[in-house]
Amino acid sequence: MNYIQQAYKGNNQWYHWIFTLILVFFGWQIIGVFPLTGVAISYSSDMNEFANAAQNNFMTLGIDKNLFLFLIIISFISGLLTLILGVKYIHRRTFKSLVTSRNLIDWKRFWFAFFTWGIIAIILTIVGIFMSPENYIWNFKPIPFFTLLAVSFLFLPFQTTFEELLFRGYLMQGIGTVVKNRWFPLIFTSVCFGLLHGANPEVEKLGAISMVFYIGTGFFYGIITLMDEGTELALGLHAINNIIAAFFVTTNWTVFQTDALYVDISEPSVGFEMFFPVLILYPFLLYVFSSKYGWNNWLEKLTGKIEAPLDVE
């Protein structure tokens, strides 16, 4: 059975998908925001101040940056837990079937993607700092930084895992079994993944053109998931990407405002560096992964039909 066909295991009626998505939304957007809301209220002098902060940014209340990051991650942890519960108790299938089509989750794939992208991202960031040192301020503060490092490595992977298993996992599998092909769920989940990031402050600062990066990244993660018949590579890539984004360089206008090593003080602008990953790095990584894992039959893997397997476990 291929990756999308994993959705045929267990309960697969339309209402199972609706109930699970409602459960996930409840866990992610309602239960998951309680801790942040409670802390924000405790930092507010009155409800008017709380309401103003809720419309803009809770960080204006003076919440510690590391605490704020952790509270944001809690909502994704809650979403991930409810997704796992929905797959296990509503669909009656295994967590592994959401992650991969292999007999076991291949952690070697995860770590290969993790370290490959980590090395590339760190090198490119360092090069950017050396090429334009006037745009960066050294911001190392031992206690906040090492706290950030711990939060990033221990908890950010829960956020990225939830996004990957929701979009490249649950939705791609579910939509694939409905439309009976691979190309539509690839396009749909990639666009939805990009639109999910549309509320990020980067989009407000840089304009709609920045969505090219987010939607392009969604396509990249979706392509490697379909070609590799599992999410392990995407999980590793997404995890280290957000970890490095959190602890290496921060600005006062991006989604991650942290006690990172450097603060980027340059004016927000759209340049080639925004399109460089989509146009250069992602195709290069596709070549690396394809060579390492022997990917072939690209057209079938990305656009082919999906049929219910004759023998469903």
C-alpha positions in Angstrom: 0.0 0.0 0.0 1.3 3.5 -0.9 1.2 6.4 1.5 -2.2 7.8 0.6 -3.8 4.4 0.6 -3.0 4.2 4.3 -6.2 6.2 4.8 -8.2 3.1 3.8 -7.1 1.3 7.0 -9.8 1.6 9.7 -12.9 3.8 9.5 -12.9 5.9 6.4 -16.5 7.3 6.0 -16.9 11.0 5.5 -18.2 11.7 9.0 -15.1 10.1 10.5 -13.0 12.8 8.8 -15.5 15.6 9.8 -15.5 14.5 13.5 -11.7 14.3 13.6 -11.2 17.7 12.0 -13.7 19.2 14.5 -11.8 17.5 17.3 -8.5 18.8 16.0 -9.8 22.4 15.6 -11.2 22.3 19.2 -7.9 21.0 20.6 -5.7 23.4 18.5 -7.7 26.6 18.5 -9.7 26.5 21.7 -8.2 24.2 24.4 -4.7 25.0 23.1 -5.0 28.8 23.5 -6.2 28.7 27.2 -2.7 28.8 28.7 -1.7 31.8 26.6 -5.0 33.6 27.3 -4.6 33.0 31.0 -1.0 34.4 31.1 -2.0 37.3 28.9 -4.9 38.2 31.3 -2.5 38.0 34.3 -0.2 40.5 32.5 -3.0 42.9 31.7 -4.0 45.7 34.0 -7.6 45.4 32.8 -9.7 43.8 30.1 -9.4 46.8 27.8 -5.6 46.3 27.8 -6.1 42.6 27.2 -8.5 43.2 24.3 -6.1 45.7 22.7 -3.2 43.2 23.0 -5.4 40.4 21.6 -6.1 42.5 18.5 -2.4 43.3 18.0 0.2 41.1 19.8 0.2 39.7 23.3 3.9 40.4 23.5 3.1 44.1 23.9 2.0 43.1 27.5 5.6 42.4 28.4 5.4 38.6 28.4 8.8 36.9 28.4 9.8 36.0 24.9 10.7 32.4 25.7 7.5 32.0 27.8 5.5 33.4 24.9 7.1 31.0 22.4 6.4 28.1 24.7 2.7 29.1 25.1 2.3 29.4 21.4 3.7 25.9 20.9 1.3 24.5 23.5 -1.6 25.1 21.1 0.2 23.0 18.5 0.9 20.3 21.0 -2.8 20.2 21.9 -3.7 20.0 18.1 -1.2 17.2 17.6 -2.6 15.2 20.6 -6.2 15.6 19.3 -5.1 14.6 15.8 -3.5 11.4 17.2 -6.7 10.7 19.3 -8.9 11.2 16.2 -6.8 8.8 14.1 -6.7 6.2 16.8 -10.2 6.3 18.3 -12.4 7.7 15.5 -10.6 6.2 12.4 -9.4 3.1 14.3 -6.0 3.1 12.6 -2.5 3.4 13.8 -0.4 6.6 14.3 2.3 5.0 12.0 -0.2 4.9 9.1 -0.4 8.7 9.4 3.4 9.1 9.3 4.6 6.6 6.7 3.7 3.6 4.5 6.8 1.7 5.7 6.6 -1.1 8.2 8.3 1.2 10.7 8.9 4.9 10.9 12.3 5.5 9.3 14.1 7.8 11.8 17.3 7.7 9.7 15.4 9.6 7.0 14.2 12.2 9.6 17.7 12.8 10.8 19.3 12.9 7.4 16.8 15.7 6.3 17.3 17.4 9.7 21.0 17.6 9.5 21.2 18.3 5.8 18.9 21.3 5.9 20.4 22.4 9.2 23.9 22.6 7.8 22.7 24.4 4.7 20.5 26.9 6.6 23.3 27.7 9.1 25.9 28.2 6.4 23.6 30.5 4.4 22.7 32.5 7.4 26.3 33.0 8.4 27.2 34.0 4.8 24.4 36.6 4.9 25.6 38.1 8.1 29.2 38.4 6.8 28.0 39.9 3.5 25.9 42.6 5.2 27.2 43.0 8.8 25.6 46.4 9.1 22.1 44.7 9.0 22.8 42.6 12.1 23.3 43.2 15.8 24.9 40.6 18.1 22.2 39.8 20.7 23.7 37.0 22.8 22.3 36.9 26.4 23.4 33.7 28.0 20.3 32.8 30.2 17.6 33.8 27.7 19.5 32.3 24.8 20.1 28.9 26.3 16.5 28.9 27.5 15.4 29.6 23.9 17.7 26.8 22.7 16.1 24.3 25.0 12.5 25.4 24.1 13.4 25.3 20.4 14.9 21.9 20.3 12.6 20.2 22.8 9.2 21.7 21.8 9.3 23.3 18.4 9.3 19.9 16.7 5.8 19.3 18.1 4.6 22.4 16.2 6.2 21.3 13.0 5.1 17.7 13.4 1.5 18.8 13.9 1.6 20.9 10.7 3.2 18.1 8.7 0.9 15.4 9.9 -2.2 17.6 9.4 -1.4 18.8 5.9 1.0 16.3 4.3 -0.5 13.5 6.4 -4.2 13.6 7.4 -5.5 15.9 4.8 -3.4 14.6 1.9 -4.5 11.1 2.7 -8.1 11.9 3.2 -8.5 14.1 0.1 -6.6 11.6 -2.0 -9.1 8.8 -1.2 -12.0 11.1 -2.1 -10.7 12.5 -5.5 -8.8 9.2 -6.3 -5.7 10.9 -7.5 -2.4 12.4 -6.1 -2.2 15.8 -7.9 -5.2 17.4 -6.3 -4.3 16.8 -2.7 -0.8 17.9 -3.4 -2.0 21.3 -4.8 -4.8 21.7 -2.2 -2.7 21.0 0.9 0.2 23.1 -0.4 -2.0 26.1 -1.0 -3.8 25.7 2.3 -0.4 25.4 4.1 0.7 28.6 2.5 -2.6 30.4 3.4 -2.2 29.2 7.0 0.9 31.4 7.2 -1.0 34.3 5.6 -1.6 35.8 9.1 2.2 35.9 9.8 3.5 39.5 10.2 6.0 38.8 7.4 3.1 38.8 4.9 1.8 42.1 6.2 5.3 43.7 5.9 6.4 42.2 2.6 3.0 41.8 0.8 1.2 39.0 -0.9 4.3 38.1 -2.9 5.8 36.5 0.2 3.1 33.8 -0.2 5.2 32.4 -3.0 7.7 31.2 -0.4 5.1 29.7 1.9 3.1 27.9 -0.9 6.3 26.9 -2.6 7.5 25.4 0.7 4.2 23.5 1.0 4.7 22.1 -2.5 8.3 21.0 -1.6 7.2 19.2 1.5 4.2 17.6 -0.4 6.4 16.5 -3.3 8.9 14.7 -1.1 6.1 13.1 0.9 4.5 11.6 -2.2 7.8 10.6 -3.8 9.1 9.0 -0.6 5.8 7.5 0.4 6.1 9.0 3.9 6.5 12.2 5.9 9.8 11.4 7.6 11.9 13.7 5.3 9.4 16.5 5.6 9.2 16.2 9.4 13.0 16.5 9.6 13.2 19.5 7.3 10.4 21.4 8.9 11.7 20.8 12.4 15.2 22.1 11.9 14.0 25.0 9.7 11.9 26.4 12.5 14.5 25.7 15.2 17.1 27.6 13.3 14.6 30.4 12.5 14.0 30.7 16.3 17.5 30.8 17.7 19.8 32.2 15.0 18.3 35.5 13.7 15.2 37.4 14.8 13.6 40.7 13.8 10.9 42.9 15.3 8.5 42.0 12.5 8.6 38.3 11.9 6.5 35.6 13.5 9.4 34.4 15.7 10.5 37.3 17.9 13.0 35.7 20.2 16.2 36.1 22.2 18.2 34.9 19.2 21.9 35.3 18.6 21.4 38.1 16.1 18.7 40.8 15.5 18.2 41.8 11.8 17.6 45.5 11.8 17.3 45.9 8.0 14.2 47.3 6.4 11.8 44.6 5.3 12.1 44.1 1.5 11.4 41.5 -1.2 14.6 40.4 -2.8 16.0 37.3 -4.5 16.8 35.8 -1.1 13.0 35.1 -0.7 12.8 33.1 -3.9 16.3 31.5 -3.6 15.0 28.5 -1.5 12.0 27.8 -3.9 14.0 28.2 -7.1 17.4 26.8 -6.1 17.6 25.1 -2.7 14.4 23.0 -2.9 15.2 21.6 -6.4 18.8 20.8 -5.2 17.4 18.9 -2.2 15.0 17.0 -4.4 18.0 15.9 -6.4 19.8 14.9 -3.3 16.9 12.9 -1.8 16.1 11.4 -5.2 19.7 10.2 -5.7 19.9 8.8 -2.1 16.6 7.0 -2.0 16.2 6.0 -5.7 13.1 7.9 -6.5 11.7 7.2 -10.0 8.4 7.3 -11.9 7.8 11.0 -10.8 4.7 11.6 -13.0 2.9 8.6 -11.5 3.9 9.4 -8.0 2.8 13.0 -8.2 -0.3 12.8 -10.4 -1.3 9.1 -10.6 -4.6 7.5 -9.6 -5.5 6.3 -6.1 -7.5 3.1 -5.8 -8.8 1.3 -2.8 -6.4 -1.7 -2.0 -7.9 -5.1 -2.3 -6.6 -6.2 1.1 -7.0 -3.6 3.8 -5.5 -4.4 7.2 
